[in-house]
Amino acid sequence: MSQGIEVLRRSVREFAETEVKPLAKIIDEENIIPEDLLKRAGGMGFFALRVPEEYGGPGLSLTESVVVVEELSRASSALGVISAVSGSTAVYPILTYGSGELKEKYLGILARGGVAAFALTEPCCGTDAAAITTRAVKDGDEYVVTGEKIFITGASYADFFLTAVRTGRPEDRHRGISLLIIDKGPCVEVSKLEMMGYRGSGTSAVRFDECRVPAENLVGEENRGFKYLMMALNEGRIVASATGLGIMEAAFEEALRYSQERTSMGKPIIEHQMVQYMIAEMAMLLEATRLLIYEAARRFEEKDPEVPRYSSMAKLHTAKAGVELVRMAMQILGGIGYSKDSVVERLYRDAKMLEIGDGTNEAQRIVIVKSLLGRVRAA
Ligand SMILES: Cc1cc2nc3c(=O)[nH]c(=O)nc-3n(C[C@H](O)[C@H](O)[C@H](O)COP(=O)(O)OP(=O)(O)OC[C@H]3O[C@@H](n4cnc5c(N)ncnc54)[C@H](O)[C@@H]3O)c2cc1C
């Protein structure tokens, strides 16, 4: 890693250690990030990672964004995942396909500390995203939007929703989907959900009730939104994987510390070969995950057409390795690891989300195989 990146890592780690970590337990318990912390994180540009400097953002590279999300998630995956979605996944389509006015307005909101949500999944369909039913009907120079989204990260904090809507016929599947930016307002009902992990990330159901949205809030062209979403997920999955990397680091550090302090049969448990086996496995899983995520980010920056495969491989590997590593961390901590007094109990719940959010493990395997068969490439 370059010196600049290590300086960035140190400064985010210092913020995360002093400002975020002490609040992580309460964020999890109360399922909310305190307003003051949210404001400070927004002020530091964490919800605008990829917004270029010309729009007032920090203009971070993908690798730098991975570093920020990894360090935030090491303290609190809730804050880390909001940074990943708002600062990266939601920025990509606006920046790449949005009009000048949309970029000025909405990237500006993020640069000033606002939060964006990425609203694709619906109660009917997650993996089958081409089947979404939220309707946007053109009425003069507005769209009227009605429908329901679910499991939307950061929605309870969001200033606007980058929303996948159906503008074509249902049978047109992915060819009838567009992307609209919908401001929060009276027609948008956000109901926070009680999830198992990533608690505090504001994951919510979002209902749009005849929202009148200016036609100029259309991102790119009508009925081309599905392609924009898939391109955004190429980037988003790499940054989302960084939340898993942060979770894994936190669990590993805790297990390594505990294994040297806890004694059994007259010696620290790290002296027992079976505990050493787990620590060695965890170190390997962590390093392999880190290498694959950073390699995917490097390929993204070099515009490698194989990015969809690397992005999905990074996400799939992080999910599998994350769940396994945190399971071993809990094993090393024994009973205390299974109790609410241990950070590992939260990390265990958080890690499971990696196998579901941003596309399930099965969905990643579909992308990997399609890519191997030459059926999916980054444009
Ligand atoms: C904490 C959290 C945060 C989230 N944040 C967001 C967000 O910000 N924005 C957003 O839009 N969504 C978000 N999601 C939604 C997430 O992306 C979906 O939950 C995920 O894509 C799976 O969709 P589903 O829940 O509808 O499951 P389903 O698609 O119904 O899948 C159920 C099971 O069937 C399998 N399956 C389905 N289709 C196939 C197939 N073709 N081949 C093989 N197996 C298949 C799946 O892998 C899974 O095991 C979030 C989810 C969670 C849990």
Ligand as a Chemical Component Dictionary entry (heavy atoms), coordinates in Angstrom:
data_LIG
# 
_chem_comp.id                   LIG 
_chem_comp.type                 NON-POLYMER 
_chem_comp.pdbx_formal_charge   0 
_chem_comp.three_letter_code    LIG 
# 
loop_
_chem_comp_atom.comp_id 
_chem_comp_atom.atom_id 
_chem_comp_atom.alt_atom_id 
_chem_comp_atom.type_symbol 
_chem_comp_atom.charge 
_chem_comp_atom.model_Cartn_x 
_chem_comp_atom.model_Cartn_y 
_chem_comp_atom.model_Cartn_z 
_chem_comp_atom.pdbx_ordinal 
LIG C1  C1  C 0 -29.064 -6.174  6.323  1  
LIG C2  C2  C 0 -29.466 -6.104  4.879  2  
LIG C3  C3  C 0 -29.251 -4.934  4.166  3  
LIG C4  C4  C 0 -29.658 -4.830  2.832  4  
LIG N1  N1  N 0 -29.482 -3.651  2.159  5  
LIG C5  C5  C 0 -30.032 -3.496  0.924  6  
LIG C6  C6  C 0 -30.011 -2.221  0.254  7  
LIG O1  O1  O 0 -29.428 -1.249  0.748  8  
LIG N2  N2  N 0 -30.625 -2.107  -0.930 9  
LIG C7  C7  C 0 -31.279 -3.141  -1.528 10 
LIG O2  O2  O 0 -31.821 -2.951  -2.610 11 
LIG N3  N3  N 0 -31.304 -4.374  -0.936 12 
LIG C8  C8  C 0 -30.708 -4.568  0.277  13 
LIG N4  N4  N 0 -30.753 -5.787  0.905  14 
LIG C9  C9  C 0 -31.477 -6.877  0.268  15 
LIG C10 C10 C 0 -30.578 -7.978  -0.245 16 
LIG O3  O3  O 0 -29.835 -7.535  -1.351 17 
LIG C11 C11 C 0 -31.487 -9.157  -0.565 18 
LIG O4  O4  O 0 -31.990 -9.631  0.684  19 
LIG C12 C12 C 0 -30.759 -10.254 -1.299 20 
LIG O5  O5  O 0 -30.456 -9.831  -2.612 21 
LIG C13 C13 C 0 -31.596 -11.547 -1.364 22 
LIG O6  O6  O 0 -32.870 -11.293 -1.818 23 
LIG P1  P1  P 0 -34.136 -11.900 -1.021 24 
LIG O7  O7  O 0 -33.972 -11.547 0.387  25 
LIG O8  O8  O 0 -35.352 -11.463 -1.728 26 
LIG O9  O9  O 0 -33.969 -13.459 -1.164 27 
LIG P2  P2  P 0 -34.467 -14.343 -2.411 28 
LIG O10 O10 O 0 -34.027 -13.715 -3.691 29 
LIG O11 O11 O 0 -35.902 -14.632 -2.240 30 
LIG O12 O12 O 0 -33.612 -15.650 -2.198 31 
LIG C14 C14 C 0 -33.978 -16.662 -1.245 32 
LIG C15 C15 C 0 -32.987 -17.810 -1.403 33 
LIG O13 O13 O 0 -33.093 -18.375 -2.726 34 
LIG C16 C16 C 0 -31.843 -18.318 -3.400 35 
LIG N5  N5  N 0 -32.079 -18.018 -4.804 36 
LIG C17 C17 C 0 -32.929 -17.112 -5.330 37 
LIG N6  N6  N 0 -32.850 -17.090 -6.667 38 
LIG C18 C18 C 0 -31.924 -18.021 -7.008 39 
LIG C19 C19 C 0 -31.376 -18.490 -8.238 40 
LIG N7  N7  N 0 -31.770 -17.968 -9.412 41 
LIG N8  N8  N 0 -30.428 -19.440 -8.199 42 
LIG C20 C20 C 0 -30.025 -19.969 -7.013 43 
LIG N9  N9  N 0 -30.494 -19.571 -5.820 44 
LIG C21 C21 C 0 -31.430 -18.617 -5.814 45 
LIG C22 C22 C 0 -31.091 -17.156 -2.711 46 
LIG O14 O14 O 0 -29.687 -17.260 -2.913 47 
LIG C23 C23 C 0 -31.517 -17.355 -1.271 48 
LIG O15 O15 O 0 -30.769 -18.393 -0.706 49 
LIG C24 C24 C 0 -30.278 -5.930  2.216  50 
LIG C25 C25 C 0 -30.459 -7.131  2.927  51 
LIG C26 C26 C 0 -30.067 -7.221  4.244  52 
LIG C27 C27 C 0 -30.266 -8.516  4.972  53 
# 
loop_
_chem_comp_bond.comp_id 
_chem_comp_bond.atom_id_1 
_chem_comp_bond.atom_id_2 
_chem_comp_bond.value_order 
_chem_comp_bond.pdbx_ordinal 
LIG C1  C2  SING 1  
LIG C2  C3  SING 2  
LIG C2  C26 DOUB 3  
LIG C3  C4  DOUB 4  
LIG C4  N1  SING 5  
LIG C4  C24 SING 6  
LIG N1  C5  DOUB 7  
LIG C5  C6  SING 8  
LIG C5  C8  SING 9  
LIG C6  O1  DOUB 10 
LIG C6  N2  SING 11 
LIG N2  C7  SING 12 
LIG C7  O2  DOUB 13 
LIG C7  N3  SING 14 
LIG N3  C8  DOUB 15 
LIG C8  N4  SING 16 
LIG N4  C9  SING 17 
LIG N4  C24 SING 18 
LIG C9  C10 SING 19 
LIG C10 O3  SING 20 
LIG C10 C11 SING 21 
LIG C11 O4  SING 22 
LIG C11 C12 SING 23 
LIG C12 O5  SING 24 
LIG C12 C13 SING 25 
LIG C13 O6  SING 26 
LIG O6  P1  SING 27 
LIG P1  O7  DOUB 28 
LIG P1  O8  SING 29 
LIG P1  O9  SING 30 
LIG O9  P2  SING 31 
LIG P2  O10 DOUB 32 
LIG P2  O11 SING 33 
LIG P2  O12 SING 34 
LIG O12 C14 SING 35 
LIG C14 C15 SING 36 
LIG C15 O13 SING 37 
LIG C15 C23 SING 38 
LIG O13 C16 SING 39 
LIG C16 N5  SING 40 
LIG C16 C22 SING 41 
LIG N5  C17 SING 42 
LIG N5  C21 SING 43 
LIG C17 N6  DOUB 44 
LIG N6  C18 SING 45 
LIG C18 C19 SING 46 
LIG C18 C21 DOUB 47 
LIG C19 N7  SING 48 
LIG C19 N8  DOUB 49 
LIG N8  C20 SING 50 
LIG C20 N9  DOUB 51 
LIG N9  C21 SING 52 
LIG C22 O14 SING 53 
LIG C22 C23 SING 54 
LIG C23 O15 SING 55 
LIG C24 C25 DOUB 56 
LIG C25 C26 SING 57 
LIG C26 C27 SING 58 
# 
